[in-house]
Amino acid sequence: MPRPLHIACLQTRPMPDFQSALDEALPLAEAALEAGAKFLCLPEYCGGLKSDDGLFRPPVAEENSHPVVGALREFASRNKVWILIGSVAVPGPEGKFLNRGFLIDDSGQITARYDKIHLFDIQLSQDEVYRESALVEPGAQAVVAAIPSGRLGMSTCYDLRFPHLYRAMAKADADILAVPAAFTKKTGQAHWHVLNRARAIENGAFVVAPCATGPIAGGGEAYGHSLIVNPWGEVIADGGGKPGMIHAEIDLDDVAQARARIPALTHDRTFQLADDGETVSKAAAE
């Protein structure tokens, strides 16, 4: 029996404060409603984002008084839609903050939270360096949560490069793997599409990846190209490089069909990694 879900990605620009972030997101949310979407997904740091010398400095507020979280909960309740808040910054331990995503149901209640596990500490060039761990406390728990007609695996941006996380969520019966992001333009041009498609193919799951787009105040630029990818690895919607909204009506039964055609999730085997030198020497002796 089909399990339809009309889903939308809101491709917002990184905005420097709470109010401008809301002003960016809410018109796109209204457009998604007009298109018939029942599940709206926003990017990483959709509650605001600035940078300073390679450090992301989003506005930070407690969860229970966060202006963006509160407004999106009210929007969900008023319009009877589910919302994935890709992430906002909430206070963490020892002066750091948590890069936290929220799943909001159609009554406005928070049903799941996810703190980004893998932090973006990289050097793309002599001038382009990012050290997310300098300000962000990493999470330590993967999250798979119930959504209408199925289950959602939650992740954030740089997590995309760690396939074992998505394998674990798929084995916990995630139908959709969510990848809200503010992927950099340079890495996005090289890797964004292929990584999202790979996660879908490997796990026989839908991948829904809302990504911010455009310049970040203080330096840096987000790639855009929000994606909805089916379990066969086909891109069924791509947001391009400009702000906007993409949507698609998907059938979560396609997940079971893809996993039946290639049941790789049931074929994982434990193994040991042999030392190469030892392996070669044993082979030579025989």
C-alpha positions in Angstrom: 0.0 0.0 0.0 1.5 3.4 -1.0 2.9 5.7 1.8 2.8 9.1 0.1 4.5 12.1 1.7 4.7 15.6 0.1 8.0 17.0 1.2 9.7 20.4 0.6 13.1 21.9 1.1 13.4 25.6 1.9 16.6 26.9 0.4 17.3 29.9 2.5 20.3 32.3 2.5 22.5 32.4 5.6 21.2 35.4 7.6 23.1 37.1 10.4 20.4 37.3 13.1 17.1 35.7 14.3 14.7 38.2 12.7 16.3 38.2 9.2 16.5 34.4 9.3 12.7 34.2 10.0 12.0 36.9 7.3 13.9 34.6 4.9 12.3 31.3 5.9 8.6 32.1 6.4 7.7 33.2 2.9 9.3 30.1 1.5 7.3 28.0 4.1 4.1 29.7 2.8 5.1 28.9 -0.8 5.6 25.2 0.2 2.2 25.1 1.8 0.6 26.5 -1.4 2.4 23.7 -3.3 0.7 21.2 -1.0 3.7 20.1 1.1 3.1 18.5 4.5 6.7 18.2 5.6 9.0 21.3 5.4 12.8 20.9 5.8 15.1 23.8 6.5 19.0 24.0 6.2 21.7 23.9 8.9 21.9 27.2 10.9 18.6 28.3 9.5 18.3 30.3 12.8 21.1 32.7 11.6 24.7 32.4 10.7 27.8 34.7 10.5 31.5 33.9 10.4 34.6 35.4 11.8 38.1 34.4 10.8 37.0 30.8 9.9 34.7 30.4 12.9 31.0 30.1 12.4 29.3 32.4 14.9 25.5 31.9 14.7 23.2 33.7 17.1 22.7 31.6 20.2 19.6 31.2 22.4 18.2 28.7 24.8 15.9 26.2 23.2 12.8 27.2 25.1 13.2 30.8 24.3 14.7 30.6 20.8 12.9 33.0 18.5 13.3 30.9 15.4 12.4 27.6 17.0 9.4 29.2 18.7 8.1 30.8 15.5 8.5 27.6 13.5 6.7 25.6 16.1 3.8 28.1 16.0 3.8 27.9 12.1 3.7 24.1 12.3 0.8 24.1 14.7 -1.2 26.7 12.9 -0.8 25.1 9.5 -0.8 21.4 10.6 2.5 20.6 8.9 5.7 18.8 10.1 8.9 20.8 10.1 12.5 19.7 10.2 14.6 22.7 11.6 17.9 21.8 10.1 19.8 23.4 13.0 20.1 26.4 15.3 22.7 27.2 17.9 21.8 26.5 21.6 24.1 26.9 24.6 26.4 24.0 25.3 29.0 23.2 28.0 32.1 25.2 28.9 31.1 28.3 26.8 30.5 26.4 23.6 27.2 25.9 21.8 25.4 22.9 20.2 24.6 22.7 16.6 21.1 21.2 17.1 18.3 20.2 14.8 14.7 19.7 15.7 11.8 17.6 14.4 8.5 19.4 14.9 5.2 17.6 14.5 1.9 19.1 13.1 0.8 20.2 16.6 4.0 22.2 17.1 5.6 19.8 19.5 9.3 18.9 19.4 9.4 15.1 18.8 13.2 14.7 18.3 16.5 16.6 18.7 19.8 15.9 17.0 23.2 17.4 17.9 25.7 17.4 15.1 28.3 14.7 15.6 31.0 15.3 13.1 32.5 18.9 13.2 33.9 20.8 10.2 37.6 21.2 11.0 39.3 21.5 7.6 41.7 23.6 5.6 40.6 24.0 2.0 43.5 26.3 1.1 45.9 28.7 2.8 43.2 31.3 3.1 40.1 29.1 3.7 40.2 27.4 7.0 37.3 26.2 9.2 37.5 25.1 12.8 33.9 24.3 14.0 35.1 22.5 17.0 36.6 25.7 18.4 33.1 26.8 19.4 30.8 23.8 19.0 30.4 20.8 21.3 29.8 17.7 19.3 26.9 15.4 19.8 27.3 11.7 20.5 23.9 10.1 19.6 22.4 9.2 16.3 18.7 9.8 16.0 15.9 8.0 14.0 12.5 9.4 14.7 8.9 8.7 13.6 7.3 10.9 10.9 4.0 10.5 9.0 4.0 7.0 7.4 7.7 6.3 8.2 10.9 7.0 10.0 13.5 9.8 9.6 17.2 9.6 10.2 18.7 13.0 11.3 22.1 14.3 10.4 23.8 17.6 9.7 26.1 18.8 6.9 29.7 17.4 7.4 28.1 14.2 8.8 27.5 13.4 5.1 31.1 12.2 4.7 30.7 9.5 7.3 28.7 6.6 5.7 28.7 4.4 8.8 26.3 6.9 10.4 23.8 6.5 7.7 24.2 2.8 7.6 23.3 2.6 11.2 20.2 4.7 10.7 19.1 2.7 7.7 19.4 -0.5 9.8 17.2 1.2 12.3 14.5 1.4 9.6 15.0 5.0 8.5 13.1 5.6 5.2 14.4 9.1 4.8 18.0 10.3 5.6 17.9 14.0 6.2 21.0 16.1 5.5 20.4 19.8 6.3 23.5 21.7 5.5 25.4 24.9 4.9 27.9 23.2 2.6 30.6 25.4 1.4 30.5 26.4 -2.3 34.0 24.9 -3.0 33.3 21.5 -1.5 29.7 21.5 -2.7 30.8 21.9 -6.3 33.1 18.9 -6.0 31.2 16.5 -3.7 27.6 17.5 -2.7 25.7 15.7 -5.4 27.8 12.5 -5.5 27.8 12.1 -1.7 24.0 12.6 -1.3 23.4 10.1 -4.1 25.8 7.6 -2.6 24.1 7.7 0.8 20.8 7.0 -1.0 22.1 4.2 -3.1 24.1 2.5 -0.3 21.1 2.4 2.0 18.1 2.2 -0.3 16.6 5.3 1.3 15.4 8.7 0.3 17.8 11.5 1.0 16.4 14.9 1.7 19.1 17.6 1.9 18.0 21.2 2.3 21.1 23.4 1.9 21.6 27.1 2.5 22.8 29.2 -0.5 24.8 32.4 -0.9 27.3 34.5 0.9 27.8 34.3 4.7 28.3 37.6 6.5 31.9 37.7 7.6 33.2 35.4 4.9 32.3 32.1 3.2 29.6 31.0 0.8 27.0 28.2 1.0 26.5 26.1 -2.1 22.7 25.6 -2.3 21.4 22.8 -4.6 19.0 21.4 -2.0 18.3 17.9 -3.1 15.5 15.3 -2.9 17.0 11.9 -4.0 15.1 8.7 -4.4 16.3 5.3 -3.1 17.7 4.4 -6.5 20.0 7.4 -6.3 18.1 9.5 -8.8 17.8 13.3 -8.1 14.1 14.1 -8.3 14.5 17.8 -7.3 17.5 20.2 -7.2 17.2 23.7 -5.8 20.0 25.2 -7.9 22.0 28.1 -6.7 19.4 30.7 -5.8 17.0 31.1 -2.8 13.8 29.3 -3.2 11.8 26.1 -2.5 11.7 22.6 -4.1 9.1 20.0 -3.4 8.1 16.5 -4.4 5.5 13.9 -3.5 7.4 10.8 -2.6 6.2 7.3 -1.8 8.0 5.7 1.1 7.1 2.3 -0.2 9.9 2.9 -2.8 12.3 2.2 0.1 11.2 -1.4 0.6 11.2 -1.9 -3.2 14.8 -0.7 -3.5 16.0 -2.7 -0.6 14.3 -5.8 -2.0 16.0 -5.3 -5.4 19.4 -4.9 -3.8 19.3 -6.2 -0.2 22.7 -4.9 0.8 21.6 -4.0 4.3 21.2 -7.7 5.0 24.6 -8.6 3.5 26.9 -6.7 5.8 29.5 -9.0 7.3 32.0 -8.6 10.1 35.7 -8.7 9.1 39.2 -8.1 10.3 41.7 -5.8 8.7 44.9 -7.7 8.1 48.3 -6.0 8.2 49.4 -5.8 4.6 53.0 -6.8 5.3 51.9 -9.8 7.2 49.5 -10.8 4.6 52.0 -10.5 1.8 54.6 -12.5 3.7 52.2 -15.4 4.5 51.1 -15.5 0.8 54.8 -15.6 -0.3 55.6 -18.5 2.1 52.8 -20.6 0.8 
